[in-house]
């Protein structure tokens, strides 16, 4: 570089030394690791905004709606759908839960009787199914009435609405000014790398959109199978709310499948029918878990991000080991983005023609 070029650089073009950039990125990664659980709702909201932003653009093109108004309309639609889902679930399950509380001893006794018989000989004495059910229900009542359970329930009752409001506000901000946020993030990098990073972003964005469509396919598959089996196989009265809840929870790593299994278990207990019905509900939960984890998820998501199904499974395992829930949540798109970055770094066309900017 000539002396004239050096004199032509302004103070704003001065770049930090490489060690400073590396130290900054390391500090950012360390903070993200420490706050990985707090970042989970932010990551989920950003993913939802990314999936819904084409709807905002459609409102702009077709109906000439300003971007701010379009973002507000989409947020209102999300709020209305979430409110209807919660209302329907509470309205349908509320009466059944009240009946369950009064019939809990009988339902538990029936389940025990179906599993081990009418009585069990243990420690030199015979214990009937009714006695065991009474003890289990009493222990559950004491656990629910404990101060720790009351504090946890109060925290959930206060925390969930607050988190919901914050996520709705973040969703509006992401939909309305997502591009500005990305441009601001780009300015965190040294100037000479910004153009290259923008090009990589243009290649990564189509992959992310395919991944979102793949997650939508997994969700629809889970809702359809759950609704068909619960509604037409077991004739469950609240099959649709349970199926929608399971489908929405399914893409959430670790927490989602555990909550889905718990929902199936509660549905099996509420529906009654003894141990055989409960075991059938658990079998459905296991079938969904196995089919999504080993067939539908790897195949659909692997095709969506042009990764081999084995690579998708490895990404899930590595993400869970390093960052827990958040790591599994972003494992597949991060792995696919890393593939695109490395192929561009090595001047290879490994990302495939579909990863070209559209």
N, C-alpha and C positions, 0 to 999 in steps of 0.2 A: 504494500500500500504506500502511495507517495505521500510526501509531506503535505501537499495540498489537500489530499483526501483526509488526512488526519486533522488539518485545520478546519475542513468543511464540516466535521462532526460537531454537533451542538452538545451542550451539556445533557440535554434530554436523551441523546442517543447513546450515552455512556452505558456500558453493560457491566453488571456485577461480575466479580471473578467466579470461576466455575465452582470453587469450594463453597461460596456463599449460596449459589443456586442449589447445590446438592444438599447443603445443610438445611436450607429452607424446605425443600421437598421432604427431607427426612423428618423434620419437625412436624410438617403437615400430616404425614402418614402416621406418626406417633400419636398426634392428637386425635386423628380419626380412629385409631385403634383403641385409645382410651375411652372415646365417646361412641363406640360402635353401636351400643344399644340405644343411646339417645338419638343417633342418626337414623335409626330404622324408620320412624314415621316420616322423616324428611325424604329418605330414599324412596319410600312407598309413594309419597305425594308427588315427587318428581317423576316417577315412572307413570303414575296416573295422568299427570299433566302432559307428558310426552305422548301417551296414547290418545289423549283427547284433543291435542292441539290441532290435528287435521280437521276436527269438527269446527273449531273456531275459524280456521281458514276457509272452510266451506261456507260458513255464515257470512264471511266477508265477501267472497266471490259471488255467491248466488243471491243473497238477500241484501247486499251492500250494508251490512251491519258493521259499525266500527269495532276495532279489535277489543277495546275495553268492554263495550256492551256485549260482544260475543262471549268473552271470557266470563262475564257476570251471568249470562244466560246458561252457559254450560255448568257453572258452579251451582246455580239454582236448580238445574235439572239433577245434578248429582245429589244435592241435599234432599230434593223431593223423593228420589228413588231410595236413598238411604232411610229417610223417615218412613216411607211406606213399608219398606222391608222390616224395620224394627217394629212398627205398629202391628203389622200382620203377625209377626212372630210372637209378640207379647200377647196379642188378642187371642191367637189360636192356642198358644202353649200355656197361657195364664190359668185358664180353667182346668186344663189337664194337670198342671202342677198342683193346684189346690186339691184336686181329687187324689193325686199321688200322695200328698202329705197325710191324708186321712187313711189311705189304703196301703201305706208303706209297709206296715207289719205283714199284711197278707201277701203282698207282692214279693217281699223278701223271703217269706216262708215258702211260697211256691217255688221260687228260684232255688232255694236250698234243697227243698224236697226233690226237685227234678235233678239236682246235681249229685246229692249224696244219699237220698232216701229220706224216709220220715223221721229217723232218729240215728244218732251217731253215738257209738260207745267209745269214750275217751276218758283216760285217767280214772278208770274204775267206775265210771258212772255213765248212764244213758242220758243224752241231751236230745230233746226233740227239736224239730225244725222250727217250731213256734218259739221255743225258748231262745234259740240262737238268733232268730229274727228279731225278737224283742230286745236282746242285748245289742245287736248291731244298730237297730233304730235308736236306742237310747244313747249309745256312744256317738252316733252321728248327730243327734240333737245336742248333746253336750259340746261337741266340737263346733257346731254352728253357733251355739250360744256363747262361746268363749270370747273374752275380750280381744284376743288376737284376731279371731275371725271377724268380729265386728269392726275392728280397726281396718282390716284388709278390705272388707266390703265398703266401708266409708271412703277409703282411699280410691277404690275403683269407681264408686258412684260419683265422686268429685273429679277424679282424674280423667275418666273417659270423655265426658262432655268437654272438658278443657282441651284435651288433645284433639278431639273432633273439630272444635272451633279453630284451633291453630292450624290444623291440616287444611281446613276449608280456606282460611286466609292465605296459606302458602300456595294452595292450588290456584287461587285467583292470581297471585303474584307471578307464579310460573307461567300460567297461560297468557297473562297480559304482557309480561316483560321478560319472558324466557330468553329471547335473543339478546337483549341487553345484558342479562346476567352472564350469558356465555361470552359475550365480548369483554365484559369486565374481568371474567376469569382468565381469558386469553391474555390480558395485559399483565397477569402475574408472571408470565414467562418472559425471558429475554427477547428483545425485539427481533433478533435474527432468526429465532425459531418460530415466530408467530405464524408466518405464512405456511410453513410446513405443517404445523399443528392444525391449522385451519383446513388444509388439504386432507389430513388424516381424519379430521372430524367429518368432512364431507363423505368419506368412504365408510366411516363407522355408522353414520346415521341410518342408512338403508338397512344395515344388519340389525340395528336396534329395533327398527320398525317391524322387521320380520320376526324378531324374537317376541315382541309384544303380541303380534298375531298368533304366534305359537302358544303363548300363555293363554290367550283367549280360547284357542282350540282345546287346551287341556281343561280349562274351566267349564266350557260347554259340554265336553265329554263327561266330566264328573257330575254336573247337574243333570244331564240326560239319563245317565245310568242310575243315579240315586233316585230320581223321580220315577222312572219306570219300575224299578224294583220295589221301592217303598209304596208307591201309589197303586200299582197294578198287581204286584206280587203279594205284599202284606196288607194292602188296603188301609194304609195309615192315613188318618184324616189330615194331618199337617205335613204331608209328604213334600209339597212344594216349598214351604219356608225352610224346612230342614235341608232339602236338596240345594237350594240357592245358597244357604249359609255354608254348606260343605263345599260347594263349588268356588265360592269366594275365598274360603279359607285355604283351599287346596294349594294354590300357588305360593302361599306364604311358607317359607321353609321352616321345618321343625315344629314351630308353634302351630301352624295351620293343620298339618296331619294329626297332631295330638288333640287339638280341639275338635277336629272332625270325628275322630274315634270316640271322644267323650260325648259328642252330640249323638252319635249312633247308639252308644251305651244308654244314654238318658232316654232316647226314643224307645229303645227296646224295653226298658223298665216301665216307662209310662204306658206303652202299648199292652203290657201284660203278656199273658200266654205262657209264662213259665220259662224254664231254662232253655228250652228248644228255640223259642222266639228270640231270646236274648242272644243265644249262640248264632242264630241266623243273621241278626243285625251285625254282630261282630265279624262274621264271615264276609258280609258285604263290605265292611270297612277294610278288612284285610285285602279283599280282592281289588278294591279301588286303589289301595296303597301300592300293592304289588304291580298292578297294571300300569299305573301312572309312573311309578319309579323305574320300571324295567322295560316297558314297551312304549306307551304313548308319549311320556315325557322325553326320554332320550331320542326317540325317532323324530317326533315333531319338532322339539327344540333343537335337536342336532341338525336337522335340515334347515331350520330357520336361520341358524347362525353358521352353517356350513362346517360343523364340527362332527367328528365321529361320536357315536353314542358312548363309547368308552371314555372319550375325552370329557364329555358332559358329566359322566358319573365321577370321574377323577376331580373335575372342577368343583363339584358339590362337596366332595370329601375334603379337599384342600381348603376351600372357603370356610367350611364349618370348623376345621381345625384352627385356622388362623384368626377368623373374625366372628365366629359363632353364627348367630342368626343373620346378621347383616352380611357376613361372608357368603353364606349359602344363597341369600337373596340376590346378590350381584355376581355370583360365581360365573355363570354361563356367559352373560354379556361381557364381563371383564376378560374372560378367556378368549372369546371371539375377537374382542378389540385388540388384545395382545397379539393374536395371530395376524391381524391386519397391520398392526404397527411393525411387527418383525418382518413381515413380507415386504413392506415398503422400505424398511431399514436396509434389508439385504437386496433390494432391487429385484424382488421376485414377484411373480404374478400369482402367488399362492392364494390370495384372497378370493379369486374367482371373478368372472365377469359380472356377477350380480352385485358385487361390492363396489362397482363403479358409481360415481355420483349420478343421481337421477334428477 
